[in-house]
Amino acid sequence: QKSQGSCQGHAVTTCMEWCYCIASGRADVQLSRAAGYYLSQELDGIRGDSGSTVDAGCKLATNSGIGEEKYWPYPDRYNPQKPANFNEYVENAKQYKIRATFKMSTYDGIATFLGSGQGAVEIGIGWNSSCDRSVVDSYAAGGGGHALAFIALSERKDSQGRSYVWLANSWGTTWGNKGWSEVSPNAVSQMLNARYTVMIGL
């Protein structure tokens, strides 16, 4: 995401791309991170590079869809202006809509959803040093808001035999384990218990 507050645009498109992989058996689409950010800002009524909400991103994904990156490329700096070919983008986005969203409230619900191969989970949490690592065993509430994506269950298990969850971040391959981390069931529960956490299955 570079210097923009576009983590939500990255998180929602990452979830949607995984849904596309599940539905098609192919991994050949990059959806527009710019559209995921700027159009969700419109739904939120947010102006300036101040982020957007997970709720707005999920609403965009289900109502309008998010088109391919080639129709609305990600800019080097904050620029919410719609591209000249916006009508073409809108038509393309209709091909990439999420069928339904589900509010997640427990680790077990998230593990069942991911394990069933239905989709991915977009999350919004307070980001701090407790989650800034490649393996997150515990989470302490607090910090600025950050959106990410739970994609799949890990082979790593806790002492009860429960699977860790693979988390995709938007900070490039130099962060964590090549851009990913593994989050323990305990840490997922601690995230869900934090006041401002939002987790939505797509």
Secondary structure, DSSP 8 states (H G I E B T S, - for coil): -TTSS-HHHHHHHHHHHHHHHHHHS-----B-HHHHHHHHHHHHT--SSS---HHHHHHHHHHT---BGGGS---SS------TTHHHHHHHHTTS--S--EE--SHHHHHHHHHTTS--EEEEEEE-GGGSSSEE------SEEEEEEEEEEEEEE-TTS-EEEEEE-SS-TTSTBTTEEEE-HHHHHHHHHSTT-EEEE-
